[in-house]
Amino acid sequence: MEEEKGMLLFRDKQTRLILILAEAKKEWYLSNLAREAGVTYIHTSRFIGRCKKEGLVDSESHGKLKRVFLTEKGRAIANGIQALLNKMKEAPQASPEANPAFKQPPPQPSSASS
């Protein structure tokens, strides 16, 4: 469940796809990327298409296969996402009462008169 902490701020599937692409040790094709992320092929294809328009991802065709990889801009964003996720893992689970900025509302006077 540690990995799920960061998903509070990011869309789960898209974040997984970007972070998986950041693993440069492996060549990623739409099919194995979708499988690794646990996302449908069509969702992966559409998301990668949007990322390509934004300059986050580029691709190379190898016959029927399309190899996808992060651009420099995409890698910077993936690193930023990973840094945020790491920061969230470090953050203690504090209650509002532990925060000095948190103030209890003043007690309301009772409506019963003496």
Residue pairs with C-beta under 8 A, 6 or more apart in sequence:
2 89
3 85
5 85
5 88
5 89
6 15
6 81
6 84
6 85
6 88
6 89
7 15
8 88
9 84
9 88
10 81
13 37
13 39
13 43
13 47
14 47
15 81
16 37
16 38
16 39
17 33
17 37
17 39
17 44
17 47
17 48
18 51
18 56
18 70
18 74
18 77
18 78
18 81
19 78
19 81
19 82
20 28
20 33
20 36
20 37
21 28
21 33
21 57
21 68
21 69
21 70
21 74
21 78
22 70
22 75
22 78
22 79
22 82
24 69
27 67
28 36
28 67
28 68
28 69
29 62
29 65
29 66
29 67
29 68
30 41
30 44
30 45
30 48
30 65
30 66
30 68
31 41
31 65
33 44
33 48
33 68
34 40
34 41
34 43
34 44
34 45
37 44
39 47
48 57
48 59
48 68
51 57
51 74
52 58
52 59
55 71
55 73
55 74
56 70
56 71
56 73
56 74
56 77
57 68
57 69
57 70
57 71
57 74
58 68
58 69
58 70
58 71
59 66
59 67
59 68
59 69
60 66
60 67
60 69
61 67
70 78
96 102
